[in-house]
């Protein structure tokens, strides 16, 4: 078990009146601007990590800090209440919000498309689904938030997403564990992409990006210009155009993607298993004010949208009653100092 400010949790508890002194889950209701009325939770893990969780936005992750250093990029309006979400076309961009993790799916991601007579907006609907909270806890050696979201419609899909976010008290790691289930009685297409968004000060020129991919494919001509410099972190440019690259991998098992900034002294490691998330998209957006890097594991190559994914023969299908599990592990490392060891465990059951 990780230590808590240099002591075991057992020893630390002898010196505190309440575990909440060092590790807890705080609960808030937003009162201003676009987030007004939305719930927000803050996980404090006793190891220097604080994670904002947004129950009314599918338990997405907002700002995450290590020792007060921001890790994620945030949009100008922040993470708005779900009432502002518009599912049409590219209107998703107006309420993406940023944050370290935006969930895209559950039946489409990528560009808007018309598939079998139905319109699908950019990146799907699940990011605006409110959670029914099952538990928030800071006992049994971990801080935990768990809830269930649903995407359903009459005459259409009935998909549930059960999410557990957890961090061992005192550790440098937290996990997002998901189970997606088709609770309907007919086959349902299922696409999911984990839109992970590091921002400044972790993201800046001189930071080192490592992706163990064996193939890289550009989305378009603008993206093709990044093939020779895909791992270079550039300074902000006024007229930078969005670039998207598809990373593919050989073999199987767990892959690690890292972004290290030695000037700031922080590194981010993302771990995912190719058995569930076989590809990763990289979004390079180095514009002034929109200075962000997207590292996006996905269950299929589908950035062209649902119709294109079907046409390419890559559209995953969930049978009635079938579930699929996903696990993303985040490690925040102090570079040059103590780096806690971690291991990605087996699949969610």
C-alpha positions in Angstrom: 0.0 0.0 0.0 1.2 3.5 -0.8 2.3 5.8 2.0 0.5 8.9 3.2 3.0 11.8 3.6 5.7 9.3 4.5 3.7 7.1 6.8 1.6 3.9 6.3 -2.1 4.5 6.4 -2.3 2.6 9.7 0.3 4.9 11.3 -1.2 8.1 9.8 -4.6 7.3 11.3 -3.0 7.4 14.7 -2.2 11.1 14.1 -5.4 12.4 12.5 -8.9 12.9 13.9 -10.6 11.9 10.7 -9.5 10.3 7.5 -11.0 13.3 5.7 -8.0 15.3 7.0 -5.9 13.7 4.3 -8.3 11.8 1.9 -12.0 12.3 1.1 -14.6 13.0 -1.6 -16.0 16.5 -1.4 -19.4 17.4 -3.0 -20.4 20.7 -4.6 -23.2 22.3 -6.6 -22.1 24.8 -9.2 -23.7 28.3 -8.8 -22.3 30.4 -11.6 -22.3 30.6 -15.4 -22.7 27.6 -17.8 -22.0 25.0 -15.0 -24.8 26.4 -12.8 -26.8 23.7 -11.1 -24.5 20.9 -12.0 -23.0 18.5 -9.4 -19.2 18.3 -9.0 -17.2 15.9 -6.8 -13.6 16.3 -5.8 -11.5 13.2 -5.0 -8.5 13.9 -2.7 -6.3 10.9 -2.4 -3.8 11.8 0.3 -0.9 11.5 -2.1 -1.0 14.9 -3.7 -3.6 14.0 -6.4 -7.0 15.9 -6.6 -9.5 14.9 -9.3 -12.7 16.8 -10.2 -15.5 14.4 -11.2 -18.6 15.7 -13.0 -21.7 13.4 -12.3 -24.0 15.4 -14.6 -21.5 14.9 -17.4 -21.2 11.1 -17.3 -18.7 11.1 -14.4 -16.2 12.7 -16.8 -13.0 14.0 -15.2 -12.5 17.8 -15.1 -9.3 19.4 -13.7 -6.8 17.1 -12.1 -3.8 18.3 -10.1 -0.7 16.9 -8.6 0.7 18.9 -5.7 -1.4 21.8 -7.1 0.0 21.6 -10.7 -2.8 21.5 -13.3 -2.7 18.5 -15.6 -5.7 19.0 -17.9 -6.8 21.6 -20.5 -10.0 23.5 -19.9 -12.3 25.2 -22.3 -13.1 29.0 -21.8 -16.6 28.3 -20.5 -15.6 25.4 -18.3 -17.6 22.2 -18.0 -21.2 23.3 -18.6 -24.3 21.8 -17.2 -25.8 19.1 -19.4 -28.8 21.3 -20.3 -26.6 23.3 -22.7 -25.6 20.1 -24.6 -26.8 20.0 -28.2 -26.5 16.6 -30.0 -26.8 18.0 -33.5 -23.9 18.1 -36.0 -20.7 19.5 -34.4 -22.5 21.4 -31.6 -20.8 19.0 -29.2 -17.8 21.3 -29.5 -19.6 24.1 -27.7 -20.0 22.1 -24.5 -17.1 19.7 -24.6 -15.7 21.6 -21.6 -12.2 20.1 -21.6 -11.0 18.3 -18.5 -8.7 15.3 -18.4 -11.3 12.9 -19.6 -14.4 13.3 -21.9 -16.2 10.1 -22.7 -17.3 9.7 -26.3 -20.0 7.2 -27.4 -21.8 4.9 -26.6 -23.0 4.3 -30.2 -20.8 6.6 -32.2 -17.8 8.9 -31.9 -15.9 10.9 -34.5 -17.5 13.1 -37.1 -21.3 13.6 -37.5 -22.8 11.1 -39.9 -26.1 9.7 -41.3 -26.2 6.0 -40.7 -29.1 3.8 -41.9 -31.4 6.9 -42.0 -30.4 8.1 -38.5 -28.4 11.3 -37.7 -25.5 10.9 -35.3 -23.8 14.0 -33.9 -20.1 14.4 -33.2 -18.8 12.1 -30.5 -22.2 10.8 -29.4 -24.5 11.6 -26.5 -23.0 9.9 -23.4 -20.8 12.8 -22.3 -24.0 14.7 -21.3 -25.7 11.8 -19.5 -26.3 12.3 -15.8 -25.1 9.7 -13.3 -27.0 7.9 -10.6 -24.4 7.8 -7.9 -24.0 4.4 -6.3 -21.2 5.3 -3.8 -18.7 7.9 -2.8 -16.2 6.6 -0.2 -12.8 7.2 1.4 -12.7 4.0 3.4 -11.0 0.6 2.9 -7.7 2.2 1.7 -9.1 4.0 -1.3 -11.2 7.0 -2.4 -13.9 5.8 -4.8 -16.8 7.3 -6.9 -19.1 4.9 -8.7 -22.2 5.5 -10.7 -24.4 4.4 -13.6 -25.3 6.4 -16.8 -27.8 5.4 -19.4 -28.2 6.1 -23.1 -31.6 4.9 -24.4 -34.5 5.9 -26.6 -37.8 4.5 -27.6 -37.4 2.2 -30.7 -33.6 2.4 -30.3 -30.6 1.6 -28.2 -30.7 0.8 -24.4 -27.1 1.0 -23.2 -25.8 1.5 -19.7 -22.4 2.6 -18.5 -21.3 1.7 -15.0 -18.2 3.6 -14.0 -15.9 3.3 -11.0 -13.2 5.9 -10.4 -10.8 4.9 -7.6 -7.4 5.8 -6.2 -5.5 4.0 -3.4 -4.9 6.5 -0.6 -1.5 8.0 -0.8 -0.8 6.6 -4.3 0.3 8.3 -7.5 -2.4 6.5 -9.5 -6.1 6.5 -10.2 -8.3 4.4 -12.4 -11.4 4.6 -14.5 -13.1 1.3 -14.8 -16.2 1.0 -17.1 -18.7 -1.7 -17.9 -21.0 -1.0 -20.9 -24.0 -3.3 -21.2 -26.7 -3.7 -23.9 -29.8 -3.9 -21.8 -32.1 -4.0 -24.8 -33.4 -7.0 -26.8 -31.8 -6.3 -30.2 -28.2 -5.9 -31.4 -26.8 -2.5 -30.7 -23.7 -0.8 -32.3 -21.2 0.3 -29.7 -18.4 2.8 -30.2 -16.4 4.3 -27.4 -13.4 6.7 -27.3 -11.7 8.1 -24.2 -10.9 11.7 -25.0 -7.9 12.4 -22.6 -6.8 16.0 -22.7 -3.5 17.1 -21.1 -2.9 20.9 -21.1 -0.4 23.5 -19.9 1.8 23.5 -17.8 2.3 19.7 -18.3 1.9 20.3 -22.1 4.5 22.7 -23.5 7.4 22.8 -25.9 10.2 20.6 -24.5 7.8 18.0 -23.0 8.4 14.5 -24.2 5.6 12.3 -25.7 6.1 8.6 -26.0 3.7 6.3 -27.8 4.7 2.7 -28.5 2.7 2.5 -31.7 3.9 0.7 -34.8 1.7 2.5 -37.3 0.5 6.0 -37.7 -2.2 7.1 -40.2 -3.3 10.8 -40.8 -7.0 11.7 -40.9 -6.5 14.3 -43.7 -4.0 16.5 -45.5 -3.5 18.8 -42.5 -2.8 15.8 -40.3 -0.4 14.3 -42.9 1.8 17.3 -42.3 2.4 16.0 -38.7 3.7 12.5 -39.6 7.4 13.5 -39.3 6.9 15.5 -36.1 3.9 13.7 -34.4 5.7 13.5 -31.0 7.0 17.1 -31.0 5.2 19.4 -28.6 5.1 22.8 -30.3 4.5 26.3 -28.8 1.1 27.9 -29.5 0.4 29.2 -32.9 -2.3 31.7 -33.9 -3.4 29.8 -37.1 -2.7 26.2 -36.1 -5.1 23.7 -37.8 -6.3 20.6 -36.0 -4.5 17.4 -36.7 -5.6 13.9 -36.0 -3.5 10.7 -36.2 -4.5 7.1 -35.8 -1.9 5.0 -33.8 -2.0 1.3 -34.2 0.0 -1.3 -32.2 1.5 -4.7 -32.7 1.0 -7.6 -30.3 -1.4 -7.5 -27.4 -1.5 -6.6 -23.7 -1.2 -3.3 -21.8 0.3 -0.3 -23.6 1.8 2.8 -21.8 1.6 6.3 -23.3 3.7 9.0 -21.4 4.0 12.7 -21.5 6.9 14.0 -19.4 7.7 17.6 -18.6 11.1 17.9 -16.7 10.9 21.7 -16.4 7.7 21.4 -14.3 8.8 18.0 -12.8 5.6 16.1 -13.7 4.9 13.1 -15.9 1.6 11.6 -17.0 1.3 7.9 -17.8 -1.8 6.4 -19.4 -2.3 2.6 -19.5 -4.9 0.7 -21.5 -5.2 -2.9 -22.7 -5.3 -3.6 -26.5 -7.8 -6.4 -25.9 -10.5 -3.8 -25.3 -9.0 -0.6 -26.7 -6.9 -1.7 -29.7 -6.2 1.8 -31.2 -5.5 5.3 -30.1 -6.1 8.6 -31.7 -3.8 11.6 -31.2 -5.4 15.1 -31.5 -2.8 17.8 -31.9 -4.3 21.3 -31.3 -1.6 23.7 -30.6 -3.5 27.0 -31.2 -3.4 30.0 -28.9 -6.1 29.5 -26.3 -6.9 26.0 -27.6 -3.5 24.5 -26.6 -4.2 20.9 -26.0 -3.1 17.4 -26.8 -5.7 14.6 -27.1 -4.6 11.0 -26.3 -7.6 8.9 -27.1 -7.8 5.1 -26.8 -10.8 3.7 -28.6 -12.5 0.4 -29.2 -12.4 0.8 -33.0 -10.9 3.0 -35.8 -13.9 5.2 -36.2 -13.0 8.9 -36.2 -14.8 9.3 -39.6 -18.1 8.7 -37.8 -20.5 5.8 -37.4 -21.5 5.5 -41.1 -17.9 5.4 -42.3 -17.1 2.9 -39.5 -19.9 0.6 -40.7 -18.8 1.0 -44.3 -15.2 0.0 -43.3 -16.5 -3.1 -41.6 -15.2 -1.9 -38.2 -18.5 -1.2 -36.3 -18.6 -3.2 -33.0 -21.9 -4.8 -32.1 -23.2 -5.6 -28.6 -25.6 -8.5 -28.4 -28.7 -8.3 -26.1 -27.4 -8.7 -22.5 -23.8 -8.5 -23.5 -21.3 -6.4 -21.5 -17.8 -5.2 -22.3 -15.3 -3.8 -19.8 -12.7 -1.1 -20.1 -9.9 0.1 -17.9 -7.8 3.3 -18.1 -5.1 3.8 -15.5 -3.6 7.3 -15.0 -0.3 7.7 -13.1 1.0 11.1 -12.2 4.8 10.9 -11.6 7.1 13.4 -9.8 10.1 13.5 -12.1 13.4 13.4 -10.4 11.9 12.4 -7.1 10.1 9.4 -5.7 8.1 7.6 -8.4 5.6 5.1 -6.9 5.4 1.7 -8.6 2.1 0.6 -10.2 0.8 -2.3 -12.1 -2.3 -2.5 -14.3 -4.5 -5.3 -13.0 -6.7 -7.6 -15.0 -9.9 -6.8 -16.7 -13.0 -5.6 -14.9 -15.5 -8.4 -14.2 
